[in-house]
Structures are given as structure tokens and as C-alpha cells.
Amino acid sequence: MRSTITARGQTVIPAPIRVVPVDPSPVKAFRGQGRCGGSADRLVAERRAERLAEGVAEA
């Protein structure tokens, strides 16, 4: 597949790649994404680790 670079240095992504069908019901499309559970806990742990890596003190 071929892509193009614009005069401003931006990459043009061909339409067959960038077109993604969207489910008419966002709730139905998202259903089942958190099957393993603990999604919020994992998110908080990841963010805490990122802050510690950046040297930011927790509040």
C-alpha cells in the first residue's frame, strides 16, 4: 500500500486502512471488553507506576 506525505509533512493514510466500521450501538460494541475484571484497578496501578517513574508525588 502506498501513502503520501503532504507539503506540511503529514502522512496521508489511504482510505481502505483508515475506514473502520462503527457499530451503531456503542454499548453493544463495548460489551465484553472487561471480561477478565479488575480493569479500573489495573488502570489505577498503571497510572501510579507512571507517576512514580516521572517522580511525581502522590496526593
Protein Blocks (a to p, Z undefined) as FASTA:
>chain_A
ZZdddfkopacddfklmpccddfblklmmgoplmngoklmmmmmmmmmmmmmnopacZZ
